[in-house]
Amino acid sequence: MRIGLWIDELAPSLDDMIAFAHAHTAFDSLWAGQRDGRDALTALAVVGRAVDGPALGTAVVPTQPRHPLALAAQALTVQEAVGGRLTLGVGVSHRPIVEGRFGLPYERPARHLREYLSVLAPLLRGESVAFEGETLKASGAVGVSTTAPSLLVGALGPASLRIAGELADGVVTTWAGPEALESYVVPALSGGAPRVVATVCVCVTGDEAGVRSMVAERFAVVGELPAYRAILERGGARGPADVIVAGDEADVVEQLGRLAGAGATELLAVPIGTPEEQKRTTALLAGTKV
C-alpha cells in the first residue's frame, strides 16, 4: 500500500506549503483538499514546481461550481506544470455545502456525477466532446498537450461507487474503516477502478483513548452528514473515533495492515494530535512499508 500525506491548503502561506512538501518528499504522494481557503489545484501547481518527487493529488474538488471544460483546462495545465504527477480527485460534496455555500441545486447527485465524468474523462484524455444531458451541456476540447491525470472520485454511496468503477480510475474514501472497505466499498466497484485511496486520520500516541475522545468531539459534525453517517454504519462504527488509526508504533502499523488487507491500495494519511504526536506520526509513516 502506497502512503501519501495530507498538505494543509489552509496553511498560513504558500511558502509554508512548499516547506512542508520539501520536508516530506519521502512520501509516495502529497494531497490537498478543497475547502474554504486556497484553490487546491493552483496550490499544487505552485508546490509541484518547487518540489520534485512525490505524486500530487486533490481530495477532492467539488464538481458543481466548475464546468467540466473549465476543470479539465485547469487540471491539464497543472498536470503540465508538475511533470505528469497529478491525480485529480473530484466529488459531489454535500447538500449543505452545495446549496448553502454555492447556491446551486443538489438534486440526484449520482446523475450529475455520471454526466460530469462522461464529459470530464474524455477531455482529460485530449478528446473532443459533444454532450447534452439533464444536468449539463458541453461542446469542445482542451488544447493542452500533456498526459491525462489519473481521475478519482470521492465516493461513498452505492451509486457513486458504481459510477467510479465505470468512468474513473479509482475512489477516495473518507471515514471508511477496514470493515466498510472490505465488505462494501471494494465489492461495489464491480472489478473496476483499481485505485482505492483511503483517507484516514493517523496518530502515533501514548494516549490512544485521549486521541479518540478528541476526535469524537472535534468531528461530531461528521455524524450529521448522511454520506458519512452511512459509511460509518456500514463498517459498524459508532462514530469517527472508531475509524481513525491510533496507538503506539506497533499498533499503528498493525492497523495500517488491516486497511491494506481490506483493499486500500493507497493511504492518504492526515496526522492528528499534538505537534509532537504529529511529528512522531509522520516519522513512522515515512519509513513504513505496508
Buried (B, 14 or more C-beta within 10 A) or exposed (E): BBBBBBBBBEBEEBEEBBBBBEEBEBBBBBBBBBEEEBBBBBBBBBBBEBBEBBBBBBBBBBBBBBBBBEBBBBBBBBBBBBEEBBBBBBBBBBBEBBBEEEEBEBEEBBBBBBBBBBBBBBBBEBEEBEBEBEBBEBEEBBEBEBBBBBBBBBBBBBBBBBBBBBBBBBBBBBBBBBBBBBBBBBEBBEEBBEBBBBBBBBBBBEBBEBBBEBBBEEBEEBBEBEBBBBBBEBBEBEBBBBBBBBBEEEBBBEBBBBBBEBBBBBBBBBBBBBEEBBEBBBEBBBEBEB
